[in-house]
Amino acid sequence: MAEDVKDWRHRLSESERNLLTQIFRFFTQSDIEVNNCYMKHYAQIFKPTEVQMMLAAFSNMETVHIAAYSHLLDTIGMPEEEYSAFLHYKEMKDKYDYMKRFNTDSPRDVALTLAVFGAFTEGLQLFASFAMLLNFPRFNKMKGMGQIISWSVRDESLHCDSVIKLFRTWVSENPALWTADFRKELTDICHTIVTHEEAFVDLAFALGPVEGLTADDVKRYIRYIADRRLMQLGLDPVFHVDDNPLPWLDIMLNAVEHTNFFENRSTEYSKAATRGAWEEAF
């Protein structure tokens, strides 16, 4: 992280530091709320061992993210009070308060909460922040931060897809939920979260654009990813942004990773070999 400290102090413009500061203020709290959802809500509802194993693994990943983000903020010298500073910004407090509205009191509430946290928090809000953060290592800035975010993107992609699958299974087992009113409510929730996220982007870009990225670029990406999540949930897209407005992000997120293992640890998942006989192992 030493190079990140140098970048933070000497290479970043005022608008770049402001953008990172605004994201960092809410970033850790977002993962805390997601982790709470896994432990306090989902784990009490879903009893099959395989699902409990998945939830425990995801919760563990979130604690690693929280520790990594805290390490990043401590390293660049952000004071302790910044962890609660988001409560003083309407754009961030609106996001936080809205997340707190969802619960698991009824089968319908369970379905809504799965969609909100799986598709629209981990799958949308966090990805909007990832897009803004990954723009920096694209220009050889904040590379240590970029490595942390690469790990997070890998994990959050898995969480998003898995929780959406859990949502669809839950709805298939409770088919009475899948009404026109329910689908409209999900779409309305998506609209609200997109509105909150666009307001947050305006706050992050309050001092102007940064190298390679503008507020409008990120807003178009938010609408693009929102449509993808709606379709994953089995709903119709509403924003009609067909092409990714940040094509470089697709390349960064989906390319095969070639890491210099002397300098960094690869973030890619690998599959263990399953061929051979037990006799050959001894």
FENTA-V224825 format. One record per helix or strand of 2 or more residues. SS is the DSSP state (H for helix, E for strand). FROM is the first residue (numbers start at 1). LEN is the number of residues. If there is no record, write none. Layout:
BEGIN
ss->{SS;SS}
from->{FROM;FROM}
len->{LEN;LEN}
END
This chain:
BEGIN
ss->{H;H;H;H;H;H;H;H;H;H;H;H;H}
from->{2;14;49;80;85;90;107;143;175;180;215;247;278}
len->{10;32;28;4;4;10;32;31;3;25;18;8;4}
END
